[in-house]
Amino acid sequence: MAKALTVKEALAKWEEKTGEKASEAKELKLYYQTPPIEKMDASLSTLTNCEILSLSTNCIEKITNLNGLKNLKILSLGRNYIKTLSGLEVVADTLEQLWISHNLIEKLKGIQYLKNLQVLYMSNNQVKEWGEFTKLAELPRLAELVFVGNPLQEKYATEGTWMEEACKRLPKLKKLDGTPVINDEEEEGEES
C-alpha cells in the first residue's frame, strides 16, 4: 500500500500545480489526494490567509493543527474517518461553514464553541440520539443544516416526523436537509 501523503507534501504539489504560494492563498483544495492525507499536520498552521480549506475525501481521523488559520470561514472535511469534533475550537471565532458529511461522528461534543457557524453539512454520520442533536441549539447563528443519513434522522423520517421534531429542537433553522423551514412565528408575522 502507498505511503500516506503529508499535508506538507500536498501543499507542495498544490503550489507546483497552481504557481501560487499556499501561505498566501485564500482557498486551498486538497481533497481526494493520491495517496490520501491521513493526518492534519503542523504545516496547516502556515495557511494564515486561508478562508476556504477542503481536505475532503482523504483518510483523516482527527481534526488538528488549525490554530494558524485565523481567517478560516469554510472547512470541508467530508468523506474521511473523523470520529469527533474536537480540534475545531481554535477556529471557532471565524468558522461559518463546516462540511463534515460521510464521517463517523456519533457525539457532538465541542460543537458549542462554534458561535459563528451558520451552515453545517453533516449527513451520513452516526448521530443516534436527540441529546446529541440538541447540542446544535447552542449555535446562535446556525441557519442551514443537512443531517440526512444519520441513524436519528432515518428513524424519525420512517415515522414521518423528522422535520417537525428537528425544527422543534432547532427553532432558528431556515433550511433543514435542503428544505426551507417555515416556522409558526414567520407565518404569523406575514399575516399581520
C-alpha positions as a LaTeX table, in Angstrom:
\begin{tabular}{lrrr}
\hline
Residue & $x$ (\AA) & $y$ (\AA) & $z$ (\AA) \\
\hline
Met1 & 0.00 & 0.00 & 0.00 \\
Ala2 & 1.25 & 3.51 & $-0.84$ \\
Lys3 & 2.58 & 5.68 & 1.96 \\
Ala4 & 0.17 & 8.38 & 3.09 \\
Leu5 & 0.66 & 11.89 & 1.79 \\
Thr6 & 1.52 & 14.56 & 4.35 \\
Val7 & $-0.19$ & 17.95 & 4.27 \\
Lys8 & 3.25 & 19.46 & 3.65 \\
Glu9 & 3.65 & 17.28 & 0.51 \\
Ala10 & 0.09 & 18.06 & $-0.61$ \\
Leu11 & 0.78 & 21.80 & $-0.23$ \\
Ala12 & 3.99 & 21.46 & $-2.27$ \\
Lys13 & 2.03 & 19.65 & $-5.02$ \\
Trp14 & $-0.64$ & 22.37 & $-4.90$ \\
Glu15 & 1.97 & 25.15 & $-5.20$ \\
Glu16 & 3.63 & 23.38 & $-8.12$ \\
Lys17 & 0.30 & 22.94 & $-9.91$ \\
Thr18 & $-1.06$ & 26.47 & $-9.31$ \\
Gly19 & 2.15 & 28.51 & $-9.22$ \\
Glu20 & 0.84 & 30.23 & $-6.06$ \\
Lys21 & 2.18 & 30.25 & $-2.52$ \\
Ala22 & $-0.05$ & 28.19 & $-0.21$ \\
Ser23 & 0.66 & 30.57 & 2.69 \\
Glu24 & $-0.88$ & 33.45 & 0.69 \\
Ala25 & $-3.86$ & 31.59 & $-0.80$ \\
Lys26 & $-7.42$ & 32.30 & 0.32 \\
Glu27 & $-8.74$ & 28.96 & $-0.95$ \\
Leu28 & $-6.95$ & 25.61 & $-0.86$ \\
Lys29 & $-8.37$ & 22.44 & $-2.34$ \\
Leu30 & $-6.51$ & 19.42 & $-1.01$ \\
Tyr31 & $-9.34$ & 16.96 & $-1.49$ \\
Tyr32 & $-9.04$ & 13.48 & $-2.98$ \\
Gln33 & $-5.27$ & 13.28 & $-2.74$ \\
Thr34 & $-3.43$ & 10.23 & $-4.07$ \\
Pro35 & $-2.15$ & 8.71 & $-1.89$ \\
Pro36 & $-4.60$ & 10.17 & 0.67 \\
Ile37 & $-3.74$ & 12.52 & 3.53 \\
Glu38 & $-4.06$ & 10.73 & 6.88 \\
Lys39 & $-3.08$ & 13.49 & 9.32 \\
Met40 & $-3.75$ & 17.21 & 9.55 \\
Asp41 & $-0.14$ & 18.08 & 10.35 \\
Ala42 & 1.54 & 21.27 & 11.60 \\
Ser43 & 2.13 & 22.62 & 8.08 \\
Leu44 & $-1.55$ & 23.67 & 8.11 \\
Ser45 & $-0.64$ & 26.43 & 10.57 \\
Thr46 & 1.21 & 28.27 & 7.76 \\
Leu47 & $-2.10$ & 28.90 & 5.96 \\
Thr48 & $-2.80$ & 32.21 & 7.70 \\
Asn49 & $-4.72$ & 33.76 & 4.75 \\
Cys50 & $-6.82$ & 30.69 & 4.03 \\
Glu51 & $-10.59$ & 31.28 & 4.16 \\
Ile52 & $-11.71$ & 28.06 & 2.45 \\
Leu53 & $-9.93$ & 24.78 & 3.13 \\
Ser54 & $-11.01$ & 21.49 & 1.59 \\
Leu55 & $-9.49$ & 18.26 & 2.88 \\
Ser56 & $-12.44$ & 16.06 & 1.94 \\
Thr57 & $-12.12$ & 12.54 & 0.51 \\
Asn58 & $-8.91$ & 11.60 & 2.31 \\
Cys59 & $-8.23$ & 9.28 & 5.28 \\
Ile60 & $-8.13$ & 11.85 & 8.10 \\
Glu61 & $-9.17$ & 10.57 & 11.53 \\
Lys62 & $-8.64$ & 13.66 & 13.72 \\
Ile63 & $-9.11$ & 17.42 & 13.37 \\
Thr64 & $-5.81$ & 19.01 & 14.41 \\
Asn65 & $-3.37$ & 21.86 & 13.75 \\
Leu66 & $-5.89$ & 24.52 & 12.72 \\
Asn67 & $-4.52$ & 27.14 & 15.15 \\
Gly68 & $-2.75$ & 29.22 & 12.45 \\
Leu69 & $-5.86$ & 29.54 & 10.28 \\
Lys70 & $-7.00$ & 32.91 & 11.64 \\
Asn71 & $-9.28$ & 33.66 & 8.65 \\
Leu72 & $-10.87$ & 30.25 & 8.07 \\
Lys73 & $-14.55$ & 30.58 & 7.14 \\
Ile74 & $-15.31$ & 27.28 & 5.37 \\
Leu75 & $-13.82$ & 23.92 & 6.32 \\
Ser76 & $-14.61$ & 20.87 & 4.22 \\
Leu77 & $-13.75$ & 17.52 & 5.79 \\
Gly78 & $-16.38$ & 15.28 & 4.19 \\
Arg79 & $-15.61$ & 11.66 & 3.33 \\
Asn80 & $-12.91$ & 10.99 & 5.91 \\
Tyr81 & $-12.75$ & 8.87 & 9.09 \\
Ile82 & $-13.33$ & 11.63 & 11.64 \\
Lys83 & $-14.96$ & 10.46 & 14.87 \\
Thr84 & $-15.07$ & 13.67 & 16.94 \\
Leu85 & $-15.37$ & 17.43 & 16.51 \\
Ser86 & $-12.60$ & 18.27 & 18.95 \\
Gly87 & $-9.91$ & 20.46 & 17.42 \\
Leu88 & $-12.35$ & 23.00 & 15.95 \\
Glu89 & $-12.36$ & 25.35 & 18.97 \\
Val90 & $-9.23$ & 27.13 & 17.63 \\
Val91 & $-11.19$ & 28.36 & 14.58 \\
Ala92 & $-14.45$ & 28.99 & 16.47 \\
Asp93 & $-14.32$ & 32.78 & 16.04 \\
Thr94 & $-14.16$ & 32.72 & 12.24 \\
Leu95 & $-15.68$ & 29.41 & 11.07 \\
Glu96 & $-19.03$ & 29.97 & 9.33 \\
Gln97 & $-19.45$ & 26.68 & 7.45 \\
Leu98 & $-18.44$ & 23.14 & 8.37 \\
Trp99 & $-18.87$ & 20.41 & 5.78 \\
Ile100 & $-18.31$ & 17.12 & 7.58 \\
Ser101 & $-20.69$ & 14.64 & 5.90 \\
His102 & $-19.75$ & 10.98 & 5.42 \\
Asn103 & $-17.64$ & 10.57 & 8.57 \\
Leu104 & $-18.01$ & 8.54 & 11.78 \\
Ile105 & $-19.27$ & 11.24 & 14.17 \\
Glu106 & $-21.57$ & 9.99 & 16.90 \\
Lys107 & $-21.22$ & 12.73 & 19.55 \\
Leu108 & $-21.35$ & 16.50 & 19.01 \\
Lys109 & $-19.15$ & 17.43 & 21.97 \\
Gly110 & $-17.24$ & 20.62 & 21.12 \\
Ile111 & $-19.81$ & 21.97 & 18.63 \\
Gln112 & $-20.92$ & 24.63 & 21.16 \\
Tyr113 & $-17.68$ & 26.60 & 20.61 \\
Leu114 & $-18.62$ & 27.40 & 17.01 \\
Lys115 & $-20.69$ & 30.51 & 17.81 \\
Asn116 & $-20.41$ & 31.89 & 14.25 \\
Leu117 & $-21.33$ & 28.66 & 12.48 \\
Gln118 & $-24.17$ & 29.26 & 10.02 \\
Val119 & $-24.03$ & 26.16 & 7.82 \\
Leu120 & $-23.43$ & 22.59 & 8.98 \\
Tyr121 & $-23.44$ & 19.75 & 6.49 \\
Met122 & $-23.16$ & 16.54 & 8.50 \\
Ser123 & $-25.19$ & 13.97 & 6.62 \\
Asn124 & $-24.28$ & 10.30 & 6.80 \\
Asn125 & $-22.62$ & 10.24 & 10.21 \\
Gln126 & $-23.51$ & 8.17 & 13.28 \\
Val127 & $-25.62$ & 10.50 & 15.47 \\
Lys128 & $-28.30$ & 8.36 & 17.13 \\
Glu129 & $-29.75$ & 10.45 & 19.99 \\
Trp130 & $-31.75$ & 13.65 & 20.41 \\
Gly131 & $-29.44$ & 14.52 & 23.32 \\
Glu132 & $-26.59$ & 14.94 & 20.85 \\
Phe133 & $-28.74$ & 16.68 & 18.23 \\
Thr134 & $-29.96$ & 19.32 & 20.70 \\
Lys135 & $-26.35$ & 20.46 & 21.26 \\
Leu136 & $-26.83$ & 22.23 & 17.91 \\
Ala137 & $-29.28$ & 24.59 & 19.65 \\
Glu138 & $-26.21$ & 26.16 & 21.31 \\
Leu139 & $-25.18$ & 27.60 & 17.93 \\
Pro140 & $-26.84$ & 31.05 & 17.81 \\
Arg141 & $-26.27$ & 31.64 & 14.07 \\
Leu142 & $-26.96$ & 28.15 & 12.68 \\
Ala143 & $-29.38$ & 28.63 & 9.78 \\
Glu144 & $-28.77$ & 25.64 & 7.49 \\
Leu145 & $-28.33$ & 22.01 & 8.50 \\
Val146 & $-28.04$ & 18.83 & 6.46 \\
Phe147 & $-28.47$ & 15.83 & 8.76 \\
Val148 & $-29.95$ & 13.19 & 6.47 \\
Gly149 & $-28.43$ & 9.71 & 6.73 \\
Asn150 & $-27.75$ & 9.81 & 10.47 \\
Pro151 & $-29.46$ & 6.99 & 12.43 \\
Leu152 & $-31.54$ & 9.58 & 14.35 \\
Gln153 & $-32.84$ & 11.19 & 11.16 \\
Glu154 & $-33.51$ & 7.85 & 9.48 \\
Lys155 & $-35.54$ & 6.60 & 12.45 \\
Tyr156 & $-37.82$ & 9.67 & 12.52 \\
Ala157 & $-38.01$ & 10.00 & 8.73 \\
Thr158 & $-39.51$ & 6.49 & 8.65 \\
Glu159 & $-42.17$ & 7.69 & 11.09 \\
Gly160 & $-42.69$ & 10.87 & 9.07 \\
Thr161 & $-41.92$ & 13.19 & 11.99 \\
Trp162 & $-38.29$ & 14.17 & 11.31 \\
Met163 & $-38.82$ & 17.75 & 10.08 \\
Glu164 & $-41.28$ & 18.57 & 12.85 \\
Glu165 & $-39.18$ & 17.06 & 15.66 \\
Ala166 & $-35.88$ & 18.55 & 14.42 \\
Cys167 & $-37.36$ & 22.05 & 13.91 \\
Lys168 & $-38.95$ & 21.97 & 17.35 \\
Arg169 & $-35.47$ & 21.47 & 18.83 \\
Leu170 & $-33.79$ & 23.99 & 16.50 \\
Pro171 & $-36.40$ & 26.75 & 16.02 \\
Lys172 & $-33.96$ & 29.21 & 14.36 \\
Leu173 & $-33.18$ & 26.95 & 11.39 \\
Lys174 & $-34.01$ & 28.38 & 7.95 \\
Lys175 & $-33.20$ & 25.22 & 5.99 \\
Leu176 & $-33.11$ & 21.55 & 7.02 \\
Asp177 & $-31.88$ & 18.81 & 4.68 \\
Gly178 & $-32.27$ & 21.12 & 1.70 \\
Thr179 & $-35.87$ & 22.07 & 2.56 \\
Pro180 & $-36.74$ & 25.64 & 3.62 \\
Val181 & $-38.18$ & 25.74 & 7.13 \\
Ile182 & $-41.31$ & 27.79 & 7.72 \\
Asn183 & $-41.85$ & 28.32 & 11.41 \\
Asp184 & $-45.07$ & 29.48 & 13.04 \\
Glu185 & $-43.68$ & 32.89 & 14.06 \\
Glu186 & $-42.86$ & 33.77 & 10.43 \\
Glu187 & $-46.35$ & 32.75 & 9.27 \\
Glu188 & $-47.99$ & 34.91 & 11.96 \\
Gly189 & $-45.76$ & 37.86 & 11.06 \\
Glu190 & $-46.74$ & 37.68 & 7.39 \\
Glu191 & $-50.46$ & 37.72 & 8.15 \\
Ser192 & $-50.47$ & 40.94 & 10.19 \\
\hline
\end{tabular}
